[in-house]
Amino acid sequence: MAECKWSKVREVGNLELGYTEGKNNWTKYARDLDAVSYFNGPKQNIAWCMTYVAWCIWKASDKATAIKVQYQNTKDNCGCGVKWNAQYYKYKKRFFKDPKPGDVFYTKGWGHGGFVTEVFADGTFRTNEGNHTDKVDSIIRKVSDMEGFGRPDYTPEDPPVPEKDVDIVIKVTAPDGVKVNIKIE
């Protein structure tokens, strides 16, 4: 299985901003996932917000990893429906009231969902979502307007790599007669 980092999923989603659906909800997202039998049946020409979420995660990894990251079934995967999608997270106890970047949001009434990309202190968050006014969009939403947030099982991000050949200056001032030992490993 491949790894699946939120940073890669976010990068995939950012490249899709502005994509507009075709006639009758036609999208490349359903086309591509239908071609690999991702869901329990074809998903073309239906509301596509969760298809978009699955597609971004799939493009950032592979089918097996994307299904695992979203806690979805490998057989009879119903993750295209908003409420069905949320139930996979609830079953694994990965459904929360407070969002974090990378979470999948679910609007009250289970009518829509997408990615949380940024969380603000005023109770709002920025999104990357498919099928918002028939396109992929980024908007600000209120946490209070949500049923909750599913937290995918992303591969941990790599720790930052320190720059090589960095000059470090340490200045130590000690009173007269005091010995100072500095050990650098």
DAPE-V944798 format. One line per field, one symbol per residue. ss: DSSP state (A for helix, B for strand, O for the rest). phi: phi as a letter, one per 30 degrees, with the letter a starting at -180 (. if undefined). Layout:
# DAPE-V944798
ss->???
phi->???
This chain:
# DAPE-V944798
ss->OOOOOAAAAAAAAAAAOOOBOOAAAOOAAAAAAAAOOOOOOOOOOOOOAAAAAAAAAAAOOOAAAAAAAOOOOOOOOOOOOAAAAAAAAAAOOOBBOOOOOOOBBBBOOOOOBBBBBBBOOOOBBBBBBBBBOOBBBOOBBBAAABBBBBOOOOOOOOOOOOOOOOOOOOOOOOOOOOOOOOOOO
phi->.ddbceeddddddddcejecddehidbdddeddddchdcdldbdibebddddedddddddbaedddddechdddbhdcdddeddedddddechbcbccdbejdccbdeiidaaacdcaccddibaccbbcichibdbbbcbcedccdlbdcdcddeddddcdddhcdccbcccbdeicdccbccc
